[in-house]
Amino acid sequence: MEKMETRNELQRCNGKCGMDNNKERRLLQLLFLSFGVLCVIQATLNLALRLTFEGNDSPHTKKLCGNNQLKPGNFNQNSCSELQERIIALNRDRSLLEKRNEELLNIIKSLEEEKKRQNGFISSYN
């Protein structure tokens, strides 16, 4: 009896059920992939915003270096000054890297313009 029911279902489906199932599977895969990409973008933005808005007087530095919030043995004044020096050095390095990135982007732009001129020269020569 069960074989007859499955045969009837197959005849009713007429090959379309498998295609619908395949489309649904692809749609779900696309949905999960999109969700994963969204999570990666969100994590990247969280990190970028945290790094952008934290500076020398960030709440984390105050939390680590504030006298009322230190526990004995965890940090001392040298640790706080070392942390502040590292933050200053990181901010300096970030600005240097931003300048270097800008220089490299300018070089890329000039190379692309030169390539366009050469391509224009070659096409006008032909």
C-alpha positions as CSV (number, residue, x, y, z in Angstrom):
1,M,0.0,0.0,0.0
2,E,2.9,2.3,0.8
3,K,4.4,1.8,-2.6
4,M,1.2,2.9,-4.3
5,E,1.1,6.0,-2.2
6,T,4.6,7.0,-3.1
7,R,3.9,6.2,-6.8
8,N,0.8,8.4,-6.6
9,E,2.9,11.2,-5.0
10,L,5.5,10.9,-7.7
11,Q,2.9,11.1,-10.4
12,R,1.3,14.1,-8.8
13,C,4.7,15.7,-8.4
14,N,5.6,14.9,-12.0
15,G,9.2,15.9,-11.3
16,K,8.4,19.4,-10.0
17,C,8.8,18.6,-6.3
18,G,12.5,17.9,-6.6
19,M,13.1,21.2,-8.3
20,D,11.1,23.1,-5.7
21,N,13.1,21.3,-3.0
22,N,16.4,22.2,-4.8
23,K,15.3,25.9,-5.0
24,E,14.4,26.0,-1.4
25,R,17.7,24.5,-0.4
26,R,19.6,27.1,-2.5
27,L,17.5,29.8,-1.0
28,L,18.3,28.6,2.5
29,Q,22.0,28.3,1.6
30,L,21.9,31.9,0.3
31,L,20.2,33.0,3.5
32,F,22.7,31.4,5.8
33,L,25.6,32.7,3.7
34,S,24.2,36.2,3.8
35,F,23.7,35.9,7.6
36,G,27.3,34.8,8.0
37,V,28.6,37.7,5.9
38,L,26.5,40.1,7.9
39,C,28.0,38.7,11.2
40,V,31.5,39.2,9.8
41,I,30.7,42.8,8.8
42,Q,29.2,43.5,12.2
43,A,32.2,42.2,14.0
44,T,34.5,44.2,11.8
45,L,32.5,47.4,12.3
46,N,32.5,46.8,16.1
47,L,36.2,46.5,16.1
48,A,36.8,49.5,13.9
49,L,34.5,51.7,16.0
50,R,36.1,50.6,19.2
51,L,39.6,51.4,17.9
52,T,38.4,54.7,16.4
53,F,36.8,56.1,19.5
54,E,39.3,55.0,22.1
55,G,42.2,57.2,22.8
56,N,44.5,58.2,25.6
57,D,41.6,59.0,27.9
58,S,39.4,56.1,27.0
59,P,37.3,54.5,29.7
60,H,39.4,51.3,29.6
61,T,42.6,53.2,30.3
62,K,40.9,55.0,33.2
63,K,39.5,51.7,34.5
64,L,43.0,50.2,34.5
65,C,44.8,53.2,35.8
66,G,42.3,54.9,38.1
67,N,43.5,54.8,41.7
68,N,40.1,53.8,43.1
69,Q,39.7,50.9,40.7
70,L,43.0,49.2,41.1
71,K,43.3,46.1,43.1
72,P,46.5,45.6,45.1
73,G,49.0,43.5,43.1
74,N,47.2,43.8,39.7
75,F,48.7,47.1,38.5
76,N,51.1,49.7,39.6
77,Q,51.9,53.2,38.4
78,N,54.5,51.9,36.1
79,S,52.0,49.6,34.4
80,C,49.6,52.5,33.8
81,S,52.4,54.7,32.4
82,E,53.5,51.8,30.2
83,L,49.9,51.3,28.9
84,Q,49.6,55.0,28.2
85,E,52.9,55.0,26.3
86,R,51.7,52.0,24.3
87,I,48.5,53.8,23.4
88,I,50.4,56.9,22.3
89,A,52.7,54.7,20.2
90,L,49.8,52.9,18.7
91,N,48.1,56.1,17.8
92,R,51.3,57.4,16.2
93,D,51.7,54.2,14.3
94,R,48.2,54.4,13.1
95,S,48.6,57.9,11.7
96,L,51.9,56.8,10.0
97,L,50.1,53.9,8.4
98,E,47.3,56.1,7.3
99,K,49.8,58.4,5.6
100,R,51.6,55.5,4.0
101,N,48.3,54.0,2.8
102,E,47.4,57.4,1.2
103,E,50.8,57.5,-0.5
104,L,50.3,54.0,-1.9
105,L,46.8,54.8,-3.1
106,N,48.2,57.9,-5.0
107,I,50.9,55.7,-6.6
108,I,48.2,53.2,-7.7
109,K,46.1,56.0,-9.1
110,S,49.0,57.4,-11.1
111,L,49.9,53.9,-12.4
112,E,46.3,53.4,-13.5
113,E,46.3,56.7,-15.3
114,E,49.5,55.9,-17.0
115,K,48.1,52.5,-18.1
116,K,45.0,54.2,-19.5
117,R,47.2,56.7,-21.5
118,Q,49.3,53.8,-22.8
119,N,46.2,51.9,-23.8
120,G,44.8,55.0,-25.5
121,F,48.1,55.5,-27.4
122,I,48.2,51.8,-28.5
123,S,44.6,51.9,-29.7
124,S,45.0,55.1,-31.6
125,Y,48.2,53.7,-33.2
126,N,46.2,50.7,-34.5
